[in-house]
Amino acid sequence: MDTRNELYHHLIRQFQNYSAEELVQLNNELVSGRWGASRSTFRTAVLNTLSKKGVDLSAIIHRNDGFTTIQIVPVALAENNVLIPLPE
């Protein structure tokens, strides 16, 4: 297993203990800061964990012609457990 994959699985285990609000805050720090090469690994783990917690990510994920695009934007958690993109 490569280092990035190991990091991803470690993060998934750690993030299970975070609340959805904490994960949203972490996402917003990731998209606004300079995290370097590991940023995508961290953000993928954050979004994966939010999804597993039942948070609807559809407002920031777009599928078109077989391609999936995930917006790199700050988000808020709405009362109905839906992520909403915030203006940058």
Secondary structure as the mmCIF struct_conf table of DSSP 4:
data_model
#
loop_
_struct_conf.conf_type_id
_struct_conf.id
_struct_conf.beg_label_comp_id
_struct_conf.beg_label_asym_id
_struct_conf.beg_label_seq_id
_struct_conf.end_label_comp_id
_struct_conf.end_label_asym_id
_struct_conf.end_label_seq_id
HELX_RH_AL_P HELX_RH_AL_P1 THR A 3 PHE A 15
TURN_TY1_P TURN_TY1_P1 GLN A 16 ASN A 17
BEND BEND1 TYR A 18 TYR A 18
HELX_RH_AL_P HELX_RH_AL_P2 ALA A 20 SER A 32
BEND BEND2 GLY A 33 GLY A 33
HELX_RH_3T_P HELX_RH_3T_P1 GLY A 36 SER A 38
HELX_RH_AL_P HELX_RH_AL_P3 ARG A 39 LYS A 52
TURN_TY1_P TURN_TY1_P2 LYS A 53 GLY A 54
STRN STRN1 ASP A 56 ASP A 56
TURN_TY1_P TURN_TY1_P3 SER A 58 ILE A 60
STRN STRN2 ILE A 61 ASN A 64
TURN_TY1_P TURN_TY1_P4 ASP A 65 GLY A 66
STRN STRN3 PHE A 67 ILE A 70
STRN STRN4 VAL A 75 LEU A 77
TURN_TY1_P TURN_TY1_P5 GLU A 79 ASN A 80
BEND BEND3 ASN A 81 ASN A 81
STRN STRN5 VAL A 82 VAL A 82
STRN STRN6 LEU A 83 PRO A 85
#
